[in-house]
Amino acid sequence: MSSLAARGVARGLGGRWPGAGRLALVVVLLAVANLAIQVVTGLDAPAKTDYLPFATGAQVLQADPSCLYCMDAQASAQAAILGYRPTAGFPQPFVNPPLTALLLRPFAALPLRTGMAVFVLVLLFALLMAMRLASRLLPAAWPDWRRLLVMASAAFSIPAATALFLAQWAPLLLLAAVGALAAMRARRPVLAGLMLAALVVKPQTVWLALPLLAVAGSWRVLLGFGAGAAGWALTGLALVGPAELLQWPRLVLERHVGEAHRTAGLPGAVAGWTGSDPAAFVAAVVLAVAVVAGAVALRRRLRGRPEVALAVGVALSMVCAPHVFPDDLMLLAVTAIVWAPFAPRAAVASMIAVSAAYLVDGWLPAWAGHVTPLATLAVAVGAMLSLGVLRLPASWGTAVAARAWAVGRLGSSHAAAGGGGVSPWH
């Protein structure tokens, strides 16, 4: 990522970039500046970030693993970390799998701000590695500015950048998901599934990709995912025991039902419009059934195309989940990587529209501030149209959809060819 940016700046200074390249550089620099602001803001108030419950879970696991999800134990540990007991919004509960608490223990051993700073550095490194890997998955014939624009518009979007403010998992999950794409392209499906299993930390980011992969016939990917998910379960049993592990879903549901109206998916919009948080979960079930039924109906267009199934599945997971937040939208970069070689302008415009929608939501009253889910839905629909999952009317350019049919089947040969001639940047 850094070498691409450096070469891009050099070309811009040399006057050899086209106008679109200069505009792309401006967009990327603004996105990076926003990332920096998010990092600084989060480190200035670590008690307001998600790193606080992460550190809490790590300390409770060390002190009493059999009570990892006990609110009294978490409250005591969190008060000790803060040095005081807040009067509102306390405690911020730890609701991740036990293994994540174990992985966070080295950070939690440090003072709150220091531990968060080190953890954010890890997140930034993961984000850079994800961007570097993603650049290799985009057409080799593309100029650097085009790759930067595609990656930055998705992974550095305004809502995605909140992952750095909150010190959330999204950059690490993005690295795992992009790695899964690379493994699919290298024809290593079991490895791809194992890497996708990292997303079990936030299953709302991948839940609908699983049935789409099944419809696509990607059983070895699902085998790898199942093995990885079993690893999460077995380590949880080993760390906290079966009784406490069963308390995890209970705590997750208790916390998530009451905040559904604040989420960034269509079910959250339903909760906001109806004034009923449980309505979000009803909407999620209805949407999930519709997605699975649609995937079965379109199975011939998904068969043998695991990259497309993953890209579309991740986008639809964001749209339909009852508990997806703006930071989770960083995973839309997976959709952009697969979509952009076949409709680059549409992909970039849709990703920028997600940022614009997020800003609009901030200006609207709470009940109406649900434009982001509609923009995310547009990403999913646009990707399906360009990739030939949904059929375009002939007057809209069926030839584009026909050419896009090859994605997922071409695999590494498409990357080796640099994507040249498949979908130029018109």
C-alpha positions, 0 to 999 in steps of 0.5 A: 500500500505504501509503495503504491502510494509513493509511486502515485505521488511521484507520478502526480508530481511528474504530471504523468497521471491523468485527471482521474488519477489526480482526483483519485489521489485527492480521494485517497489522501482525504480517506487517509486523513480521516483514518488518522483523525479516527485513530487520534480521537479514539486514543484520546478517549479509550474509555469510549471505545470498544477496546475497553470491553476487550481489555475487560474480557482479557482480564476476567479470563485471566482472573476467573475463566469460569465467569468470563460472561458474568456481568459482576465480574466484568464490572469489577474488572472494568472499574479496576481498569478505569480507576472509577465506576461510571454511573451510566453505560456500565459495564460495557460488556465483553461479548466476543468468543473466549479465544479473543480474550486470550489473544487480547491478554498481552494488550490488556496487561498494559495501561489502558491507553498504551494497550489500545495504542499497540492494538491499533498499530496491529489493526493498521498493519493488518489493514495495510497488509489487506490492501497490499494483498487486495492490490494483487487480486486486482487486474495487473494492467491497471495503473496504481491510481485505479487500484488505490481508488478502488481499495480506498473507496471501500476499506477507507470509507467514512463508516469503515474508518470508525473501526480505527476509532473504536479499535474494532476487529474489522481490519483483521477480519478484512485481511482474513477475508481478502486472504480467503479470496486469494486462496480461492483464486489459487485453488486452495478452497479448504484454506479459504474456508479456514481463513473465512472462519476468522469472521466467526468473531463477527458472524454478522459479516459472513452469515449469508455468504455461507448459504451462497457458497453452498449454492455455488457448490463450494463444499470444500470452502465450507469444510474449511470454514466448519473446521475453523468454526469448530476450532473456535468452539473447542478453544472456548470449551477448553478456556471457560468450560461448557456452562460458561460458553453457553452463557455467551449467546445469552449475553449477546442476545440480551445486549443486541436486541436493545440496540437494533435500531442503532445498527446499519442494516435494513433490519435496523432501519425497520426497528427505527421506523417501527420503534420496535427493536425485536422487529429487526430480528423478524425482518432479518429472518424474512430477508435471510429467507428471501436471499436463500430462496433467491440464491437457489433460484439463481443457482446456475449463475452461482455454480462454480463461482466461489469468489462471486458467492463470497463477494455477494454474500458479504454484501448481503450479510451487511444488508440483512444482519440485525446487528451490523455497525458502520465499522463492519462495512469495511468488509465491503472491500471484499465485494469491491475487489471482485466487482471492480474489474468488471464495472470499476466506475459503478463499484467506486461510485457505490462505495463512495455513495456508502460514505455519503449516505453515512454522512447524510444519516448524521444530519437526519433525525434518528427515525429517518437516519437509515440511508446507509442500509439503502446504499449498502443494498445498492452495493449488493444489487450493483455487484450482482448485476455486473457479475451476472448473478442478476440478469440485465435487460438487453437495453442495459447491456446484457453483453456486460453481464455475459462477459462478467460470467467468467469471474470466479471461473477464470481465477488465477488466469484472470489475474495473470492476464491483468484483467485486460480487455475484460472491463476497461475503465470507461 
